[in-house]
Amino acid sequence: MQKATFAGGCFWCMVTPFEDLPGIEGIVSGYTGGSKENPTYEEVKTGETGHLEAVQITFDPERFPYEKLLELYWPQIDPTDAFGQFQDRGTQYAAAIFYHDEQQLAAALRSKQALEASGRFDKPIVTKILPASTFYEAEEYHQDYHKKNPKHYKEDREQSGRDRFIRENWSE
């Protein structure tokens, strides 16, 4: 098993694209990239801890290669926005790929370069590719939020502008 860590704005919205796929063994919402040990949601959402909301995926690379995770990741975000994602503003909601080894780094760089070369966006691709650091699991009420609070999750996702952006920019 390997780990993949992705930030893409609200971590609630970053779980569903990856779940229930063969080879995906688990998805945890949490915080990474900051300096404070064991941050809480209340601390992270201020933007002062340096952490980003993220998901950490445990996967079997034989059944679901890292490159496929990257293919699923990019269409969940606005890769041209360095200051948050959709209605969620601030560094804690920025998009980033956190690589766990040199192979992940190389794959992430290739996928970003391919997106840049595609001409899909008029603005530069600003999503950062960073080394993975300590990942802190978010509070229990954030785990599987879409299952625990489906009505609120659906409303929040639609109001955020994420679904509209995905339809307008990633649908073929």
C-alpha positions as CSV (number, residue, x, y, z in Angstrom):
1,M,0.0,0.0,0.0
2,Q,1.0,3.6,-0.7
3,K,-0.2,7.0,0.4
4,A,-1.2,9.9,-1.8
5,T,-2.0,13.3,-0.4
6,F,-4.0,16.0,-2.2
7,A,-5.3,19.4,-1.2
8,G,-8.1,20.9,-3.3
9,G,-10.1,23.3,-1.1
10,C,-12.7,21.9,1.2
11,F,-11.6,18.4,2.1
12,W,-15.2,17.2,2.2
13,C,-15.4,17.6,-1.6
14,M,-12.1,15.8,-2.2
15,V,-13.3,12.5,-0.8
16,T,-16.1,11.4,-3.2
17,P,-14.1,11.4,-6.5
18,F,-11.7,8.8,-5.1
19,E,-13.9,6.5,-3.0
20,D,-15.4,3.1,-3.9
21,L,-12.7,2.6,-6.6
22,P,-10.9,-0.7,-6.9
23,G,-7.5,-0.4,-5.2
24,I,-8.5,2.5,-3.0
25,E,-8.3,1.2,0.5
26,G,-9.1,4.4,2.5
27,I,-9.5,8.1,2.4
28,V,-8.9,10.4,5.4
29,S,-9.6,14.1,5.7
30,G,-7.0,16.1,7.5
31,Y,-4.4,18.9,7.6
32,T,-0.9,19.0,6.3
33,G,1.9,21.4,5.3
34,G,1.9,23.6,8.3
35,S,4.0,24.2,11.4
36,K,1.6,23.6,14.3
37,E,1.5,20.1,15.8
38,N,-1.9,18.5,16.1
39,P,-3.9,21.5,14.7
40,T,-7.7,21.6,15.1
41,Y,-10.2,22.6,12.5
42,E,-10.8,25.9,14.3
43,E,-7.1,26.7,14.2
44,V,-6.6,25.6,10.5
45,K,-9.5,27.6,9.2
46,T,-7.9,30.8,10.5
47,G,-5.1,30.3,8.0
48,E,-2.5,30.9,10.7
49,T,-1.2,27.4,11.1
50,G,0.1,27.0,7.5
51,H,-1.8,23.8,7.1
52,L,-4.0,23.0,4.1
53,E,-7.2,21.0,4.2
54,A,-6.3,17.8,2.4
55,V,-7.2,14.2,1.9
56,Q,-4.8,11.3,2.3
57,I,-5.6,8.2,0.2
58,T,-4.3,4.7,0.9
59,F,-4.1,2.8,-2.3
60,D,-2.7,-0.3,-4.0
61,P,-0.6,0.9,-6.9
62,E,-0.9,-2.5,-8.6
63,R,-4.7,-2.0,-8.8
64,F,-4.9,1.8,-9.0
65,P,-1.7,3.5,-10.2
66,Y,-0.7,6.9,-8.8
67,E,-1.0,8.3,-12.3
68,K,-4.8,7.5,-12.3
69,L,-5.1,9.3,-9.0
70,L,-3.6,12.4,-10.6
71,E,-6.0,12.0,-13.5
72,L,-8.9,12.1,-11.0
73,Y,-7.4,14.9,-9.0
74,W,-7.0,17.7,-11.6
75,P,-10.6,17.8,-12.6
76,Q,-11.7,18.4,-9.0
77,I,-9.9,21.8,-8.7
78,D,-9.3,25.1,-10.3
79,P,-5.6,24.7,-10.9
80,T,-5.3,28.4,-11.8
81,D,-6.3,29.7,-8.4
82,A,-3.5,30.1,-5.8
83,F,-5.6,31.7,-3.1
84,G,-8.2,29.0,-2.3
85,Q,-10.7,27.0,-4.2
86,F,-14.2,28.3,-5.2
87,Q,-16.0,29.9,-2.3
88,D,-13.3,28.7,0.2
89,R,-10.7,31.5,0.3
90,G,-7.3,31.5,2.0
91,T,-4.1,29.6,1.9
92,Q,-5.7,26.8,4.0
93,Y,-7.9,26.0,1.0
94,A,-5.2,26.2,-1.7
95,A,-4.7,23.3,-4.1
96,A,-1.5,21.2,-3.8
97,I,-0.1,17.8,-4.5
98,F,2.0,16.4,-1.7
99,Y,4.4,13.8,-3.0
100,H,5.6,10.9,-0.9
101,D,8.6,9.7,-3.0
102,E,10.6,10.6,-6.1
103,Q,8.3,8.5,-8.4
104,Q,5.2,10.5,-7.2
105,L,7.1,13.8,-7.7
106,A,8.0,12.8,-11.3
107,A,4.5,11.7,-12.1
108,A,3.0,14.9,-10.5
109,L,5.4,17.1,-12.5
110,R,4.6,15.2,-15.7
111,S,0.8,15.6,-15.1
112,K,1.1,19.3,-14.4
113,Q,3.2,19.9,-17.5
114,A,0.7,18.0,-19.6
115,L,-2.1,20.1,-18.2
116,E,-0.1,23.3,-19.0
117,A,0.6,22.1,-22.5
118,S,-3.0,21.2,-23.1
119,G,-4.1,24.9,-23.4
120,R,-7.3,24.0,-21.4
121,F,-6.8,27.2,-19.3
122,D,-5.8,30.7,-20.3
123,K,-4.2,31.4,-17.0
124,P,-1.1,29.7,-15.5
125,I,-1.4,26.4,-13.6
126,V,-0.4,27.4,-10.1
127,T,-1.1,24.3,-8.1
128,K,1.9,23.5,-6.0
129,I,3.7,20.2,-5.9
130,L,5.3,19.9,-2.4
131,P,7.0,17.2,-0.3
132,A,4.6,15.4,2.0
133,S,4.9,16.2,5.6
134,T,3.1,15.2,8.8
135,F,-0.6,14.6,8.0
136,Y,-3.0,15.2,10.9
137,E,-6.3,13.5,10.8
138,A,-9.3,15.9,11.0
139,E,-11.9,15.6,13.7
140,E,-14.3,12.6,13.4
141,Y,-17.2,14.8,12.3
142,H,-15.3,15.7,9.2
143,Q,-14.6,12.1,8.2
144,D,-17.1,10.8,5.5
145,Y,-19.0,14.1,5.9
146,H,-20.9,13.5,2.7
147,K,-22.4,10.3,4.1
148,K,-23.2,11.8,7.6
149,N,-24.7,15.0,6.3
150,P,-25.7,14.4,2.6
151,K,-28.2,17.3,2.3
152,H,-25.8,19.9,3.7
153,Y,-22.8,18.4,1.7
154,K,-24.8,18.6,-1.6
155,E,-26.0,22.2,-0.9
156,D,-22.5,23.4,0.2
157,R,-20.9,21.8,-2.8
158,E,-23.3,23.4,-5.3
159,Q,-23.2,26.8,-3.6
160,S,-19.4,26.8,-3.6
161,G,-19.3,27.0,-7.4
162,R,-17.2,23.8,-7.6
163,D,-19.7,21.7,-9.6
164,R,-20.4,24.6,-12.0
165,F,-16.6,25.1,-12.6
166,I,-16.1,21.4,-13.2
167,R,-19.0,21.3,-15.7
168,E,-17.7,24.4,-17.5
169,N,-14.0,23.6,-17.6
170,W,-13.5,19.8,-17.3
171,S,-16.5,18.3,-19.2
172,E,-15.5,17.0,-22.6
